[in-house]
Amino acid sequence: MYNGRPEPEVIANFHDGLSFSKGKLEDALRTVVFDRKAPKSLKDPTVVKREDIDVVVNEFEITRTQAEKALGENGGDLTKTLRALVNS
Protein backbone atom coordinates (compact mmCIF):
# COMPACT_ATOMS: atom_id res chain seq x y z
CA MET A 1 0.00 0.00 0.00
CA TYR A 2 1.15 3.47 -0.80
CA ASN A 3 -0.20 6.28 1.46
CA GLY A 4 -3.15 4.13 2.46
CA ARG A 5 -4.11 3.37 -1.14
CA PRO A 6 -3.49 0.07 -2.92
CA GLU A 7 -0.80 0.13 -5.58
CA PRO A 8 -2.12 0.31 -9.12
CA GLU A 9 -2.14 -2.92 -11.09
CA VAL A 10 -0.96 -1.39 -14.37
CA ILE A 11 2.56 0.02 -14.23
CA ALA A 12 2.73 1.61 -17.68
CA ASN A 13 0.49 1.98 -20.73
CA PHE A 14 2.01 2.37 -24.17
CA HIS A 15 0.69 4.04 -27.33
CA ASP A 16 0.44 0.73 -29.17
CA GLY A 17 -2.10 -0.51 -26.60
CA LEU A 18 0.20 -2.79 -24.64
CA SER A 19 0.87 -2.38 -20.94
CA PHE A 20 2.96 -3.83 -18.12
CA SER A 21 1.00 -5.06 -15.14
CA LYS A 22 2.51 -5.32 -11.70
CA GLY A 23 1.25 -8.84 -11.04
CA LYS A 24 2.59 -10.28 -14.28
CA LEU A 25 5.92 -8.53 -13.80
CA GLU A 26 6.28 -9.92 -10.26
CA ASP A 27 5.38 -13.44 -11.42
CA ALA A 28 7.95 -13.30 -14.20
CA LEU A 29 10.61 -11.96 -11.85
CA ARG A 30 9.85 -14.63 -9.27
CA THR A 31 10.10 -17.35 -11.90
CA VAL A 32 13.40 -16.10 -13.28
CA VAL A 33 15.15 -15.19 -10.03
CA PHE A 34 13.72 -17.12 -7.12
CA ASP A 35 12.16 -20.30 -8.51
CA ARG A 36 15.13 -21.22 -10.69
CA LYS A 37 16.89 -24.44 -9.73
CA ALA A 38 20.65 -24.62 -9.42
CA PRO A 39 22.24 -25.97 -12.58
CA LYS A 40 23.62 -29.47 -12.37
CA SER A 41 27.23 -29.97 -13.24
CA LEU A 42 27.59 -31.54 -16.65
CA LYS A 43 30.53 -33.69 -15.71
CA ASP A 44 31.39 -35.26 -12.42
CA PRO A 45 34.98 -34.66 -11.47
CA THR A 46 36.94 -37.77 -12.32
CA VAL A 47 39.97 -38.81 -10.33
CA VAL A 48 42.79 -39.58 -12.74
CA LYS A 49 45.82 -41.52 -11.52
CA ARG A 50 49.26 -40.08 -12.17
CA GLU A 51 50.49 -43.48 -13.38
CA ASP A 52 47.71 -43.63 -15.98
CA ILE A 53 48.63 -40.16 -17.24
CA ASP A 54 52.26 -41.22 -17.52
CA VAL A 55 51.31 -44.32 -19.54
CA VAL A 56 49.22 -42.30 -21.99
CA VAL A 57 51.89 -39.59 -22.34
CA ASN A 58 54.66 -42.13 -22.96
CA GLU A 59 52.73 -44.39 -25.32
CA PHE A 60 51.11 -41.72 -27.48
CA GLU A 61 53.68 -38.94 -27.10
CA ILE A 62 51.07 -36.33 -26.25
CA THR A 63 51.10 -33.61 -23.60
CA ARG A 64 50.00 -34.23 -20.02
CA THR A 65 47.04 -31.90 -20.55
CA GLN A 66 45.85 -33.91 -23.54
CA ALA A 67 46.32 -37.16 -21.61
CA GLU A 68 44.36 -35.81 -18.63
CA LYS A 69 41.58 -34.67 -20.93
CA ALA A 70 41.41 -38.04 -22.69
CA LEU A 71 41.32 -39.90 -19.38
CA GLY A 72 38.66 -37.54 -18.03
CA GLU A 73 36.47 -38.06 -21.08
CA ASN A 74 36.68 -41.83 -20.54
CA GLY A 75 35.89 -41.74 -16.83
CA GLY A 76 39.48 -42.29 -15.73
CA ASP A 77 39.50 -45.78 -17.27
CA LEU A 78 42.93 -46.43 -18.81
CA THR A 79 41.76 -49.25 -21.07
CA LYS A 80 38.91 -47.19 -22.56
CA THR A 81 41.25 -44.23 -23.02
CA LEU A 82 43.88 -46.30 -24.83
CA ARG A 83 41.25 -47.80 -27.13
CA ALA A 84 39.75 -44.39 -27.86
CA LEU A 85 43.15 -42.91 -28.69
CA VAL A 86 44.07 -45.85 -30.94
CA ASN A 87 40.77 -45.61 -32.83
CA SER A 88 40.91 -41.85 -33.30
N, CA, C and O of each residue as an XYZ file, in Angstrom:
352
protein
N       0.845     -1.177      0.000
C       0.000      0.000      0.000
C       0.887      1.236      0.000
O       1.962      1.259      0.600
N       0.417      2.236     -0.675
C       1.153      3.471     -0.803
C       0.266      4.604     -0.297
O      -0.726      4.932     -0.949
N       0.588      5.208      0.837
C      -0.204      6.276      1.460
C      -1.648      5.853      1.712
O      -2.580      6.635      1.522
N      -1.818      4.599      2.144
C      -3.155      4.127      2.457
C      -3.952      3.663      1.265
O      -5.067      3.169      1.427
N      -3.412      3.808      0.069
C      -4.112      3.370     -1.139
C      -3.402      2.147     -1.711
O      -2.178      2.048     -1.618
N      -4.144      1.219     -2.297
C      -3.487      0.066     -2.923
C      -2.689      0.517     -4.147
O      -3.038      1.488     -4.818
N      -1.623     -0.207     -4.410
C      -0.805      0.128     -5.578
C      -1.579     -0.213     -6.848
O      -2.324     -1.192     -6.882
N      -1.404      0.587     -7.876
C      -2.120      0.314     -9.123
C      -1.606     -0.967     -9.774
O      -0.426     -1.304     -9.676
N      -2.513     -1.666    -10.435
C      -2.142     -2.920    -11.087
C      -1.309     -2.662    -12.344
O      -0.334     -3.373    -12.589
N      -1.672     -1.672    -13.132
C      -0.959     -1.393    -14.372
C       0.179     -0.432    -14.072
O      -0.035      0.634    -13.495
N       1.398     -0.815    -14.469
C       2.564      0.020    -14.229
C       2.716      1.074    -15.317
O       2.969      2.242    -15.023
N       2.562      0.662    -16.579
C       2.727      1.609    -17.678
C       1.840      1.204    -18.851
O       1.704      0.020    -19.159
N       1.246      2.190    -19.497
C       0.490      1.980    -20.728
C       1.288      2.576    -21.878
O       1.912      3.626    -21.733
N       1.263      1.901    -23.017
C       2.006      2.367    -24.172
C       1.045      2.761    -25.286
O      -0.120      2.363    -25.277
N       1.530      3.542    -26.241
C       0.694      4.042    -27.335
C       0.181      2.922    -28.237
O      -0.866      3.074    -28.865
N       0.889      1.817    -28.313
C       0.437      0.728    -29.169
C      -0.616     -0.154    -28.492
O      -1.041     -1.156    -29.066
N      -1.040      0.209    -27.281
C      -2.101     -0.507    -26.596
C      -1.614     -1.549    -25.607
O      -2.417     -2.111    -24.862
N      -0.337     -1.815    -25.583
C       0.203     -2.792    -24.642
C       0.486     -2.114    -23.304
O       0.624     -0.893    -23.227
N       0.571     -2.926    -22.256
C       0.870     -2.379    -20.937
C       1.604     -3.419    -20.103
O       1.515     -4.618    -20.369
N       2.320     -2.957    -19.105
C       2.958     -3.831    -18.118
C       2.093     -3.825    -16.881
O       1.729     -2.763    -16.377
N       1.759     -5.009    -16.384
C       1.005     -5.057    -15.142
C       1.919     -5.527    -14.023
O       2.829     -6.328    -14.239
N       1.668     -5.028    -12.849
C       2.508     -5.319    -11.695
C       2.500     -6.804    -11.379
O       3.559     -7.382    -11.134
N       1.351     -7.428    -11.378
C       1.245     -8.844    -11.041
C       2.017     -9.736    -12.000
O       2.727    -10.648    -11.577
N       1.875     -9.470    -13.288
C       2.586    -10.275    -14.277
C       4.090    -10.061    -14.188
O       4.866    -11.002    -14.355
N       4.502     -8.829    -13.926
C       5.922     -8.532    -13.797
C       6.513     -9.231    -12.584
O       7.616     -9.772    -12.661
N       5.797     -9.228    -11.461
C       6.276     -9.916    -10.255
C       6.349    -11.425    -10.466
O       7.298    -12.064    -10.011
N       5.363    -12.001    -11.147
C       5.381    -13.441    -11.418
C       6.573    -13.815    -12.303
O       7.248    -14.814    -12.055
N       6.822    -13.022    -13.313
C       7.952    -13.298    -14.199
C       9.270    -13.174    -13.452
O      10.167    -13.997    -13.631
N       9.391    -12.163    -12.627
C      10.609    -11.961    -11.851
C      10.815    -13.109    -10.866
O      11.932    -13.601    -10.710
N       9.760    -13.528    -10.214
C       9.851    -14.631     -9.266
C      10.296    -15.903     -9.971
O      11.131    -16.645     -9.452
N       9.744    -16.156    -11.143
C      10.104    -17.352    -11.897
C      11.563    -17.325    -12.309
O      12.258    -18.335    -12.194
N      12.030    -16.201    -12.778
C      13.401    -16.096    -13.277
C      14.414    -16.097    -12.145
O      15.444    -16.764    -12.246
N      14.149    -15.371    -11.076
C      15.152    -15.187    -10.030
C      15.025    -16.199     -8.899
O      16.014    -16.835     -8.532
N      13.861    -16.357     -8.354
C      13.715    -17.117     -7.125
C      13.382    -18.591     -7.329
O      13.843    -19.428     -6.553
N      12.610    -18.928     -8.332
C      12.162    -20.301     -8.510
C      13.111    -21.128     -9.373
O      12.852    -22.305     -9.625
N      14.194    -20.529     -9.822
C      15.133    -21.225    -10.692
C      15.949    -22.222     -9.881
O      16.414    -21.904     -8.786
N      16.120    -23.411    -10.408
C      16.893    -24.445     -9.733
C      18.368    -24.274    -10.077
O      18.717    -23.764    -11.141
N      19.206    -24.700     -9.180
C      20.646    -24.622     -9.418
C      21.012    -25.559    -10.561
O      20.526    -26.689    -10.616
N      21.865    -25.099    -11.474
C      22.244    -25.965    -12.585
C      23.076    -27.146    -12.102
O      23.901    -27.016    -11.199
N      22.846    -28.281    -12.713
C      23.621    -29.466    -12.370
C      24.923    -29.428    -13.149
O      24.974    -28.950    -14.283
N      25.958    -29.932    -12.532
C      27.235    -29.971    -13.242
C      27.124    -30.997    -14.360
O      26.545    -32.068    -14.182
N      27.679    -30.659    -15.500
C      27.588    -31.537    -16.650
C      28.465    -32.765    -16.486
O      28.097    -33.861    -16.909
N      29.613    -32.581    -15.879
C      30.532    -33.691    -15.706
C      30.891    -33.809    -14.240
O      31.145    -32.815    -13.561
N      30.908    -35.027    -13.772
C      31.391    -35.262    -12.421
C      32.908    -35.248    -12.459
O      33.510    -35.781    -13.391
N      33.524    -34.652    -11.468
C      34.984    -34.659    -11.475
C      35.503    -36.093    -11.371
O      35.100    -36.854    -10.491
N      36.388    -36.437    -12.272
C      36.936    -37.773    -12.323
C      38.344    -37.757    -11.767
O      39.159    -36.910    -12.134
N      38.626    -38.695    -10.882
C      39.967    -38.812    -10.332
C      40.812    -39.588    -11.332
O      40.485    -40.717    -11.700
N      41.902    -38.965    -11.764
C      42.786    -39.582    -12.736
C      44.104    -39.884    -12.039
O      44.687    -39.011    -11.395
N      44.571    -41.115    -12.167
C      45.815    -41.524    -11.525
C      47.024    -40.986    -12.300
O      47.022    -40.932    -13.530
N      48.027    -40.602    -11.563
C      49.255    -40.082    -12.173
C      49.914    -41.149    -13.046
O      50.455    -40.836    -14.107
N      49.871    -42.401    -12.606
C      50.490    -43.480    -13.377
C      49.793    -43.653    -14.725
O      50.443    -43.909    -15.739
N      48.459    -43.510    -14.731
C      47.707    -43.630    -15.984
C      48.073    -42.504    -16.935
O      48.211    -42.721    -18.139
N      48.230    -41.303    -16.398
C      48.628    -40.163    -17.240
C      49.992    -40.428    -17.845
O      50.215    -40.175    -19.029
N      50.909    -40.942    -17.026
C      52.261    -41.225    -17.520
C      52.242    -42.263    -18.633
O      52.979    -42.130    -19.611
N      51.409    -43.295    -18.502
C      51.311    -44.318    -19.537
C      50.830    -43.707    -20.847
O      51.408    -43.960    -21.904
N      49.778    -42.906    -20.777
C      49.221    -42.298    -21.993
C      50.223    -41.345    -22.626
O      50.383    -41.341    -23.846
N      50.898    -40.539    -21.820
C      51.887    -39.588    -22.340
C      53.030    -40.339    -23.033
O      53.450    -39.962    -24.127
N      53.527    -41.393    -22.395
C      54.663    -42.125    -22.960
C      54.288    -42.936    -24.195
O      55.071    -43.005    -25.142
N      53.125    -43.542    -24.203
C      52.729    -44.393    -25.323
C      52.313    -43.594    -26.556
O      52.596    -43.999    -27.683
N      51.646    -42.468    -26.347
C      51.110    -41.718    -27.482
C      51.870    -40.428    -27.765
O      51.565    -39.715    -28.721
N      52.858    -40.135    -26.932
C      53.675    -38.938    -27.102
C      52.811    -37.679    -27.252
O      52.964    -36.897    -28.190
N      51.904    -37.522    -26.293
C      51.066    -36.330    -26.246
C      51.359    -35.614    -24.935
O      52.025    -36.158    -24.053
N      50.858    -34.391    -24.815
C      51.105    -33.607    -23.604
C      50.302    -34.160    -22.437
O      49.338    -34.901    -22.628
N      50.709    -33.794    -21.231
C      50.003    -34.230    -20.023
C      48.564    -33.706    -20.029
O      47.641    -34.404    -19.609
N      48.387    -32.487    -20.502
C      47.045    -31.904    -20.547
C      46.133    -32.716    -21.457
O      44.983    -32.988    -21.110
N      46.648    -33.101    -22.621
C      45.852    -33.910    -23.544
C      45.547    -35.281    -22.942
O      44.446    -35.807    -23.109
N      46.522    -35.854    -22.244
C      46.315    -37.157    -21.610
C      45.275    -37.058    -20.506
O      44.412    -37.928    -20.390
N      45.345    -36.005    -19.691
C      44.359    -35.813    -18.627
C      42.966    -35.639    -19.206
O      41.994    -36.179    -18.677
N      42.871    -34.887    -20.289
C      41.576    -34.668    -20.927
C      41.011    -35.976    -21.470
O      39.828    -36.269    -21.295
N      41.860    -36.757    -22.128
C      41.409    -38.035    -22.689
C      40.954    -38.982    -21.584
O      39.923    -39.641    -21.716
N      41.712    -39.052    -20.506
C      41.317    -39.904    -19.382
C      40.027    -39.416    -18.738
O      39.175    -40.219    -18.358
N      39.882    -38.100    -18.614
C      38.664    -37.539    -18.032
C      37.435    -37.836    -18.867
O      36.364    -38.112    -18.327
N      37.585    -37.782    -20.184
C      36.468    -38.065    -21.079
C      36.042    -39.529    -21.015
O      34.898    -39.863    -21.323
N      36.966    -40.397    -20.615
C      36.675    -41.827    -20.536
C      36.510    -42.300    -19.105
O      36.674    -43.486    -18.817
N      36.188    -41.389    -18.214
C      35.888    -41.738    -16.833
C      37.078    -42.221    -16.027
O      36.908    -42.903    -15.016
N      38.285    -41.875    -16.463
C      39.478    -42.291    -15.733
C      39.883    -43.725    -16.014
O      40.815    -44.232    -15.389
N      39.204    -44.393    -16.944
C      39.503    -45.783    -17.274
C      40.624    -45.818    -18.308
O      40.462    -45.329    -19.426
N      41.760    -46.399    -17.930
C      42.927    -46.426    -18.806
C      42.667    -47.246    -20.054
O      43.059    -46.836    -21.146
N      42.018    -48.389    -19.922
C      41.755    -49.250    -21.073
C      40.869    -48.546    -22.099
O      41.162    -48.570    -23.295
N      39.799    -47.926    -21.641
C      38.907    -47.189    -22.555
C      39.655    -46.053    -23.234
O      39.473    -45.806    -24.427
N      40.498    -45.360    -22.473
C      41.248    -44.232    -23.023
C      42.204    -44.700    -24.102
O      42.283    -44.090    -25.169
N      42.937    -45.786    -23.836
C      43.883    -46.303    -24.831
C      43.161    -46.727    -26.097
O      43.635    -46.457    -27.201
N      42.018    -47.388    -25.950
C      41.251    -47.805    -27.130
C      40.732    -46.596    -27.913
O      40.750    -46.588    -29.144
N      40.270    -45.583    -27.186
C      39.746    -44.386    -27.858
C      40.864    -43.661    -28.610
O      40.648    -43.166    -29.716
N      42.042    -43.597    -28.021
C      43.147    -42.908    -28.686
C      43.655    -43.701    -29.890
O      44.059    -43.104    -30.887
N      43.642    -45.026    -29.819
C      44.075    -45.852    -30.942
C      43.098    -45.728    -32.097
O      43.504    -45.687    -33.259
N      41.796    -45.668    -31.777
C      40.772    -45.612    -32.829
C      40.556    -44.226    -33.398
O      39.864    -44.072    -34.405
N      41.136    -43.214    -32.771
C      40.913    -41.855    -33.295
C      41.951    -41.436    -34.294
O      41.891    -40.323    -34.816
